[in-house]
Amino acid sequence: MALMITDECINCDVCEPECPNEAIFLGPEIYQIDAAKCTECVGHFDEPQCVQVCPVACIPINPEHIESRETLWERYRRLTAQAANPPSAS
């Protein structure tokens, strides 16, 4: 289950630095979450950090990306392996 940021976002900038996977970015109008990078903080924290800090509660589960906890763990392992072994520059 990836999270999403709704139109209620006020662009307060508090969620982006809290994401351990760098899945949050500023879109054309509001912040957005890259579902391919979001693990809902599985592997890092007990609860999604962006949800914890959001002052307007605009970060629900994205209904288009319903995933099991095991899928989130697999993504966490893949992302951390990629971070530990970045591709070499040619």
N, C-alpha and C positions, 0 to 999 in steps of 0.2 A: 504494500500500500504506500504509494507515494503521497505526499501532501501537496496541497495547492494553495495559492494565495488568491483570495477573492477580491472583487472590486471595492470592498470596504477598506482596502489597504490605504494608509495615509502616507506612505513613503517615509516613514520615520527613521529608516536605516538601522533599526536595532536587530533585525533578524539575520541579515546577510553575514555579519561577522561571527554569529553564533553557530553557523552551519559547519560541522567538522568535515563535510564532504564537498564544500564549495558548490553546493547545488543551487543556491539562491543567487539570483542576479537581477539587476535592474532592467526591466523590459521597457517597451516604448512608453508605457504610462504608469505602471506599478511594478513592484517586485514580482518575480516569477520563480518557480522551482523546476529544475530539470529533473524529470521523473527518472531518468537513467542514472542519476547520481544520488537521489534521495533514498535513504535507508530508514527514515524516521528516527535517526540517531541510533539504530540498532548497532551494537558493537562499540559505541562510544558512550552513550548515556542511557538511563532507564526510560527517559521520556524525551520527545522531540524538543530540542532547545528553542527552536524558532517559535513554537507554540507557547512555551513558557514565558518568553519575553515579549510577545506581541501584545501591545496595549489595547488593540481593538478586536482581538479574537477573530481574526480573518484567515486562519490557516487550518482548514479542515482536511480530512482525507479526500484525495482525488478519486471520485467514483469511476473514472476511466482507467485507473491504475490500482486495482485491488490486487494485492499480493500477499502471500503467506509470510509468516515470520521467517521461515526457512529461506524463502526467496530473498528477503531483506538481508539475512545473514550471508547468503552467497554473494550478493552484491557488495556488502561490506568487505568480505574477504577479497573479492576481485579488485575493488577500488584501493584497498590498502596495499595489495600486492603491486598494483600499477604505480602507486605513489612511492613504494620502496624500490622499484626497479623501472625508472622512467626510460623511455626509448632513447637510445643514444643519438646524438645529432650527427648527421652525415655531412 
